[in-house]
Amino acid sequence: MKKEQKIVAVGAASGIVVMALSVWLLTLALPAPRMAGTLAERLAYALRANVVAVLPFFVMIITVANSRFLSDAIDPTRRAESRTMEIDGRVVDNTLQQNFVFALASLAVSTLVPVQSLQVVWACTIVFVVARIVFWFGYRINALYRAPGMSATGYMNLGLIGYVLYRFFA
């Protein structure tokens, strides 16, 4: 394995481990919601969490917009973006993709998880937000350092999807 591959592998593995531990610990620490557990209540609970999950995406869009406004890249056809602006644009694109998957998966999970464990949706939301910030800042430092945040969000989304499929087919 090349040095760069080792950096990414270690970063990805650490992102997955920290994500899994964080979701588990936050699920234990957060209070279970007080509700009857109807489908509507569960979906409303998850939708509120998803509004929080989309905040980093919104901040990223504003960052790109402000950077463009204050530079020659105000006209995107000039191709005058700085390296930071290019990175921020890629982060926005990836975060939109991850937010889409997270929204669908967390909404589905909210309909299947026992109501006394529904706080897992908020645990995942908190970890999602932190992981997206880690991805963004890591990417700005060095493209290889985006791995912890990327793996944390990607594998958490995969875990949510896996849970839904397991419950659906079991």
Disulfide bonds with the S-S distance in Angstrom:
none
